[in-house]
Amino acid sequence: MRTGILARNAAVAAAALLVLTACGGGGDDEGGGGGTEAGGGGGERQVNVYGTDGNMGNALANAFSDQPGALDGMKGTTPLTELSSDFTDRLDQIYPNLEDYNYAGETYDAIIITALAAQAAGTNDANVFKEYVNGMTFGGEKCTDFAGCLEIINNGGNVDFDGISGPLAFSDPGEPARASFGIMEFDDQGVLTPTSFVFAGDEENASSDEGPAYAPAGTTGEQLAIGTLLPLTGNLAFLGPPEVAGARLAVQDINAAGGVLGQDVRLAEGDSGDASTDTATQTVDRLLQEGVNAIIGAASSGVSLTVIDRITGAGVLQFSPANTSDQFTDYNDNGLYFRTAPPDTLQARALSDLIINDGNNTVGIMALNDPYGTGLMDNTRENLIAAGLAEDSIQTLTYDPQAANYDAEIQQMVDFNPDAIVVIGFEESARIIEGLNSQGVGPQR
């Protein structure tokens, strides 16, 4: 899953650092190998605890609202780039009382790119305009909004859209070749604050195929219909509001600029639920019956894997703002699957660099047993080994998010006694963190 989380209070506190998304993991104030004494004389070692984009944000902070310091020093990685106050203010107007802006930019960009590709192709047929998607993100004249990009198209130019979520620069599989990640940290009040930004990947790996020639300027045609498959319920429901806001704002901006193919874009919204339900399948079936040309979502990699064949097999484009599993890079999707979130091969590099730079020599990784969790775990392990850690200094385990408790997994970490513990998961991460804290190996000071 991936892509950027930002609590409102973190954004305010960090305005000078130009950050509007966040995620956490953990480490002591000196960032060194977990050697800090806990409790001022208790003799326990302070273990560095890290998280990723799936579990760090207001949902985790709210779970510990009555336990000050429970997340103190926890830090980690998330797909993150600067969001302007103008963008977040407009999101707030679209969807009042947002607590986070998680993946709002990525959702916005996915819809803008889809609309530009359809206009450039001169058709709402996804089997045709799919060939234009990658080329919207590199190689041409720079533009940063739909209106500006549409003007380039109408003037016979070639578009290079630099979106809210970054320069994009898609590679052949239809995903960012390079991405920005934020290093975020919880303070003793549970507030996320930014510490730095890092990049992973290389824009030189972007595709060299800019797609076919554009249709004549001003080409009109049948209405472009875009559906959403976003988490309104389930274990990623905290991602739903900002993603919905991003989708609505994108369609509003597109239609204000004249629409696509001479008509307003139609938006049909839907719930993805999570991988434990068939909500996504029901939503996809409804959206396909309504005749959508593209579906934005899902947020969860596991959910997308349950419906990708259904969507792309129907000749409809699927564009996820948050899928990060590396399974999608080589997936047989008929060229109809794209994502604005970077693959976990990139996040794993940023995460492993953070762990190594903090001086950790032994690392335990606890991962949700789904494509997102296992993929990020495996890639992080490979990067840690490539950075010089011995294989036997890294212990990995997966867990069932529906389990009654995680006592056995937590005990395994206690027995391993690592310098650092990485928790890769969703809302169930709160129970794991609580268990780690109770055993003296969590982030709590």
Backbone hydrogen bonds, N-H to C=O, Kabsch-Sander energy under -0.5 kcal/mol:
donor,donor_aa,acceptor,acceptor_aa,energy
2,R,299,A,-0.5
5,I,22,A,-0.6
6,L,21,T,-0.5
8,R,99,E,-1.8
11,A,7,A,-2.1
12,V,8,R,-2.1
13,A,9,N,-2.2
14,A,10,A,-1.6
15,A,12,V,-1.2
17,L,14,A,-2.0
18,L,15,A,-1.6
19,V,14,A,-0.7
20,L,81,T,-0.6
22,A,5,I,-9.9
26,G,74,M,-0.8
26,G,75,K,-0.7
27,G,73,G,-2.2
31,G,28,D,-1.4
33,G,31,G,-0.7
33,G,358,D,-1.4
35,G,32,G,-1.9
38,A,44,E,-2.7
39,G,445,R,-0.7
41,G,38,A,-0.8
42,G,38,A,-1.2
44,E,38,A,-0.6
46,Q,36,T,-3.1
47,V,45,R,-0.7
48,N,419,D,-2.5
50,Y,25,G,-0.6
50,Y,421,I,-2.7
51,G,75,K,-1.1
55,N,52,T,-1.5
56,M,52,T,-0.9
57,G,55,N,-0.6
61,A,57,G,-2.3
62,N,58,N,-3.3
63,A,59,A,-1.0
64,F,60,L,-0.7
64,F,61,A,-1.1
65,S,62,N,-1.4
67,Q,64,F,-2.1
69,G,188,D,-0.9
70,A,67,Q,-2.1
72,D,69,G,-1.1
73,G,186,F,-2.6
74,M,71,L,-2.4
75,K,49,V,-1.4
76,G,23,C,-0.5
76,G,184,M,-1.5
77,T,51,G,-1.2
78,T,182,G,-0.9
80,L,180,S,-2.3
88,T,84,S,-2.2
89,D,85,S,-2.5
90,R,86,D,-2.0
91,L,87,F,-2.1
92,D,88,T,-2.2
93,Q,89,D,-1.5
94,I,90,R,-1.8
95,Y,91,L,-2.9
98,L,95,Y,-0.6
101,Y,6,L,-0.8
103,Y,4,G,-1.2
104,A,101,Y,-1.8
105,G,101,Y,-0.5
107,T,103,Y,-2.0
108,Y,104,A,-2.5
109,D,105,G,-2.6
110,A,106,E,-1.9
111,I,107,T,-1.7
112,I,108,Y,-2.2
113,I,109,D,-2.9
114,T,110,A,-1.9
115,A,111,I,-2.5
116,L,112,I,-2.6
117,A,113,I,-2.5
118,A,114,T,-2.1
119,Q,115,A,-2.2
120,A,116,L,-2.8
121,A,117,A,-2.1
122,G,118,A,-1.6
123,T,118,A,-1.6
126,A,124,N,-0.7
128,V,125,D,-1.9
129,F,125,D,-2.6
130,K,126,A,-1.7
131,E,128,V,-1.3
132,Y,129,F,-1.5
133,V,129,F,-0.5
133,V,130,K,-0.8
134,N,130,K,-0.5
136,M,132,Y,-0.8
136,M,133,V,-1.5
137,T,134,N,-2.0
138,F,135,G,-0.7
141,E,158,N,-3.9
143,C,160,D,-1.7
149,C,145,D,-2.3
150,L,146,F,-3.0
151,E,147,A,-1.9
152,I,148,G,-1.5
153,I,149,C,-2.2
154,N,150,L,-2.8
155,N,151,E,-1.3
156,G,153,I,-1.7
157,G,152,I,-3.1
160,D,141,E,-2.2
161,F,136,M,-3.8
162,D,143,C,-2.7
162,D,160,D,-0.6
163,G,161,F,-0.7
163,G,166,G,-1.5
166,G,163,G,-1.1
169,A,137,T,-1.0
169,A,167,P,-1.8
171,S,175,E,-2.9
174,G,171,S,-2.4
177,A,168,L,-0.9
177,A,169,A,-1.8
178,R,168,L,-0.6
179,A,200,A,-2.6
181,F,198,V,-3.4
182,G,78,T,-2.5
183,I,196,S,-2.7
184,M,76,G,-1.5
184,M,182,G,-0.7
185,E,193,T,-2.3
186,F,74,M,-2.9
187,D,191,V,-1.8
190,G,187,D,-1.8
193,T,185,E,-2.4
195,T,183,I,-2.5
196,S,183,I,-1.1
198,V,181,F,-2.9
200,A,179,A,-2.2
202,D,177,A,-1.4
205,N,202,D,-2.3
206,A,203,E,-1.9
207,S,170,F,-2.5
210,E,208,S,-0.8
215,A,120,A,-3.4
219,T,216,P,-1.5
221,G,261,L,-2.2
225,A,223,Q,-0.5
226,I,266,R,-3.1
227,G,294,A,-3.2
228,T,268,A,-2.2
229,L,296,I,-3.2
230,L,270,G,-2.1
232,L,230,L,-1.3
237,A,234,G,-1.7
239,L,236,L,-2.3
240,G,231,P,-0.6
240,G,237,A,-1.0
243,E,239,L,-1.5
244,V,240,G,-3.0
245,A,241,P,-2.6
246,G,242,P,-2.3
247,A,243,E,-2.2
248,R,244,V,-2.6
249,L,245,A,-2.5
250,A,246,G,-2.0
251,V,247,A,-2.1
252,Q,248,R,-2.3
253,D,249,L,-2.5
254,I,250,A,-2.5
255,N,251,V,-2.6
256,A,252,Q,-2.0
257,A,253,D,-1.2
257,A,254,I,-0.5
258,G,255,N,-1.2
259,G,254,I,-2.6
260,V,263,Q,-2.4
263,Q,260,V,-1.6
266,R,224,L,-2.3
268,A,226,I,-2.6
272,S,230,L,-1.9
277,T,274,D,-1.9
280,A,272,S,-0.8
282,Q,278,D,-2.1
283,T,279,T,-2.5
284,V,280,A,-2.9
285,D,281,T,-2.4
286,R,282,Q,-2.0
287,L,283,T,-2.8
288,L,284,V,-2.7
289,Q,285,D,-2.0
290,E,286,R,-1.7
291,G,288,L,-1.2
292,V,287,L,-1.8
293,N,225,A,-3.1
294,A,225,A,-1.3
295,I,317,L,-2.9
296,I,227,G,-3.1
297,G,295,I,-0.7
297,G,319,F,-1.4
298,A,229,L,-0.7
304,S,300,S,-2.3
305,L,301,S,-2.2
306,T,302,G,-0.7
306,T,303,V,-1.1
307,V,303,V,-0.8
307,V,304,S,-1.0
308,I,304,S,-2.3
311,I,307,V,-2.4
312,T,308,I,-2.7
313,G,309,D,-1.8
314,A,310,R,-0.6
314,A,311,I,-0.9
315,G,312,T,-1.6
316,V,311,I,-1.8
317,L,293,N,-2.1
318,Q,336,L,-2.9
319,F,295,I,-2.6
320,S,338,F,-2.5
322,A,298,A,-0.6
328,F,325,S,-1.2
329,T,326,D,-1.0
330,D,326,D,-0.5
331,Y,328,F,-0.8
333,D,331,Y,-1.7
336,L,333,D,-1.8
338,F,318,Q,-2.3
339,R,174,G,-2.2
340,T,320,S,-1.9
341,A,320,S,-0.8
344,D,324,T,-3.4
346,L,343,P,-2.0
347,Q,343,P,-1.2
348,A,344,D,-2.7
349,R,345,T,-0.7
350,A,346,L,-1.7
351,L,347,Q,-2.9
352,S,348,A,-2.6
353,D,349,R,-2.2
354,L,350,A,-2.0
355,I,351,L,-2.3
356,I,352,S,-2.6
357,N,353,D,-3.0
358,D,354,L,-1.4
359,G,356,I,-2.1
360,N,355,I,-1.6
363,V,393,S,-2.5
364,G,420,A,-2.8
365,I,395,Q,-2.8
366,M,422,V,-3.3
367,A,365,I,-0.6
367,A,397,L,-2.5
368,L,424,I,-2.8
369,N,399,Y,-2.2
370,D,368,L,-2.1
374,T,370,D,-2.8
375,G,371,P,-1.5
376,L,372,Y,-2.2
377,M,373,G,-2.2
378,D,374,T,-2.6
379,N,375,G,-2.3
380,T,376,L,-2.3
381,R,377,M,-2.5
382,E,378,D,-2.2
383,N,379,N,-2.0
384,L,380,T,-2.4
385,I,381,R,-2.3
386,A,382,E,-2.3
387,A,383,N,-1.5
388,G,385,I,-1.5
389,L,384,L,-2.2
393,S,390,A,-1.8
394,I,391,E,-1.4
395,Q,363,V,-2.3
397,L,365,I,-2.1
399,Y,367,A,-1.9
403,A,400,D,-2.0
410,I,406,Y,-2.6
411,Q,407,D,-2.5
412,Q,408,A,-1.8
413,M,409,E,-1.5
414,V,410,I,-2.4
415,D,411,Q,-2.8
416,F,412,Q,-1.8
417,N,413,M,-2.1
419,D,362,T,-1.1
420,A,362,T,-1.7
421,I,48,N,-2.8
422,V,364,G,-3.0
423,V,50,Y,-2.8
424,I,366,M,-3.0
424,I,422,V,-0.6
425,G,423,V,-0.7
427,E,235,N,-0.6
429,S,426,F,-1.9
430,A,427,E,-1.3
431,R,428,E,-0.8
432,I,428,E,-1.4
433,I,429,S,-3.0
434,E,430,A,-2.4
435,G,431,R,-2.0
436,L,432,I,-2.7
437,N,433,I,-2.8
438,S,434,E,-2.0
439,Q,435,G,-1.1
439,Q,436,L,-0.5
440,G,437,N,-1.6
441,V,436,L,-2.6
442,G,436,L,-0.8
445,R,69,G,-0.8
